[in-house]
Amino acid sequence: MQDDESASRGVQSEAAEREAAKQRLLAQAEAERVPVEDTTRAVPDRRWRREQR
C-alpha cells in the first residue's frame, strides 16, 4: 500500500517538474521574442544583382 502512495507522489512530482520546466521555456521564449516590426525583410539575390548593373 505504501509503495503505491510513494509511486503516486513520484508521478505527481514529475508532472509538477515538467510543468515548471514548460513555464520556464515559455517565459524564456517570450523574453527572446523579436516583434514583427523589428524584423527586416530579406531582399532576393536576383533583385540585388539587377540594381548593381
C-alpha positions in Angstrom: 0.0 0.0 0.0 2.8 2.4 0.9 4.6 1.8 -2.4 1.5 2.9 -4.3 1.4 6.1 -2.3 5.1 6.9 -2.9 4.8 6.0 -6.6 1.8 8.3 -6.9 3.7 11.1 -5.2 6.6 10.5 -7.6 4.4 10.8 -10.6 2.8 14.0 -9.3 6.3 15.4 -8.5 7.5 14.6 -12.1 4.3 16.2 -13.6 4.9 19.3 -11.5 8.6 19.5 -12.6 7.6 19.1 -16.2 5.0 21.9 -15.9 7.6 24.1 -14.2 10.1 23.4 -17.0 7.5 24.2 -19.6 6.7 27.5 -17.9 10.4 28.4 -17.8 10.8 27.6 -21.5 7.7 29.7 -22.4 9.0 32.6 -20.3 12.4 32.4 -22.0 10.9 32.2 -25.4 8.7 35.2 -24.7 11.7 37.2 -23.4 13.8 36.4 -26.6 10.9 37.0 -29.0 11.5 39.7 -31.6 8.5 41.8 -32.5 7.5 41.6 -36.2 8.1 45.4 -36.6 11.7 44.9 -35.7 12.5 42.3 -38.3 13.8 43.2 -41.7 12.6 41.7 -45.0 15.3 39.8 -46.9 15.9 41.1 -50.4 16.1 38.3 -53.0 19.6 37.9 -54.5 18.4 38.5 -58.1 16.9 41.9 -57.4 20.1 43.0 -55.7 22.2 41.9 -58.7 19.9 43.7 -61.1 20.5 47.0 -59.2 24.2 46.5 -59.3 24.4 46.6 -63.1 
